[in-house]
């Protein structure tokens, strides 16, 4: 895996984990500082530091629990722009292995004839639905600098079926 792709996957896994974890809705809704668990596999890097600095600059106080460990598993891109990822995360703190399963969706645009194309800034973008035919619109929170981002949906505690 190329370094740039690994960086993107690292950042994406971090953000998706933070936003989809069972504790996230409670942490975001309650009073006081945000409570954020950062699950990493190579220690804190500039990406995590930037994430923390960004929240601080936006005026969001936060408490962090950092868990470092090892991710291993498989990735299937055979149905691109829809992909699957599964494996396990082993915590460096506890040694416990936790299985995970996920779907990632690569964004795409649609031309006038309904054919998929590379998404463009400022134009509508979509993700492929699980049925492989329907499309899901990319919403504002799924963009960075106006461009759609890869969407990763992870579930910890079970393997893919």
N, C-alpha and C positions, 0 to 999 in steps of 0.2 A: 504494500500500500504506500502511495506517495506521501511525503511529509505534509503537503498541503491538504490532501484528502484526510489524513489522520487528524490534523488540526481541526478541520471542519466537523469530522465525526465526533471528536472529543467535545467540542463546544456544543454541538447539537445534543449529544447524550446528556451533557450536564444540564442544559436548559430544559430539555424535555423531562428529565428526571425531576428537576425542581418544580416544574409546572404541573406534572401529572401525578406526583406522589400523593398518597392518601392524606398526608398531613397538610398539603398545600392549601386547600380551600380554607381550612381552619386558621392556618397561619396568616393568610392574607386578609381574612375577615376580622380577626380579633384585634383588640386594642394592644398598644405597645409595639415593640420592634418585631419585624418579620423574623420568623424562625426558619432558617434555610439549612437543609442537609446537602452538602456537596459530596457526591460520590465520584471519586477520581481513580485513575489507575497509574498515574505517573507523578503524583504530588501536585501541588499548586503551581500553575504556570502563569504566564502573562495574561492568558484568557480569563482565568479565575480572578486574578488581581484586578483586571479591567472591569469584570462583572461587579465585584465588590465596590470599586471606586465609582462606577456608574450609579449604583444604588445610593451611595453616599451623596454624590453630587445632586441627585434628584430629591434628596431630603428624606430617604427611606431608611430609618435606622434598622439594623438587622443583627441577629445573633446567628453565628455559623457553627455547624458541626461538620467537620471535614473527616470523611472516611476514605482512606486510600485502599486500593486493592487491585485485583487483576480481573479483567474481563477476558473470557474466551468463548468461542462459539463459531457459528457459521452464518454466512450472509448469502442470500439467494437473490440475484438480480435478473433471473431469467424471464420475469414478467414485467420488465421495465415499462413504464415508470412506477410500478408497484413492486416493492421488495419485502423480503422477510429476513429477520435476524433472530437468532435464538442462541442460548448458551447459559453461562453461569458467571456470577460475580463472586469472587472470594475476597472477603475483607481481610486486610492486613492486621486489624485489631483483634478479631475473634477467630479467624481461620474458617469461619462458616461459609459454605457455598450456597448461594441463593440463585435458583434458576430464573431466567427471564425470557420473554418472548416479545417480539415487536414487529410492527409493520412500518415501513417508511415509504413515503410518497414523494416522488420527484415532481416538482411543479412543471407545468407546460402551458403554452398558449395555444389558441386555436385560430387557424386562418379562416378566411371567408368561406372555404369549402368544408370546414369542420375537421381539417387534418391537424394533428398535433405538430407544434413547432416550439422552438426555444422561446421561453417567456421574455417579454420586453418590459422595460421600466415604464410605468404609467398605463399599461394595458391590463385587461383582465387576465387572470391566470387561474389554473385549475389543478386539482389532484385527481388521480384515478380512484374510483370507489372500489370496494372489495370485489364487486361483480366483474371487474375488468372492462366494463362498457360505460357505465355512468360516470359523471364527473362531479367533483365537489369544488365549489368556488374557494379560492384563496381569500382569506379575510385580512383586514388591516394588521392584526397582531402577528400574522404569519409572514410579514415582510420585513426586510432590513434594507434601509436606504432605498426604499421604493421597489425593491426586487423581492419576488417570492422566495422563501427559504424551503429547504427540505423539511418535511413534517415527519416526525418520528413518534410513534405511539408505543410505549413500553409498558409491559406488565411484569412486575417482579413477583416471584413466588410460584410460578408455573411455567412449564415449557409449552411450546406451540403444539396445537392439535393438528 
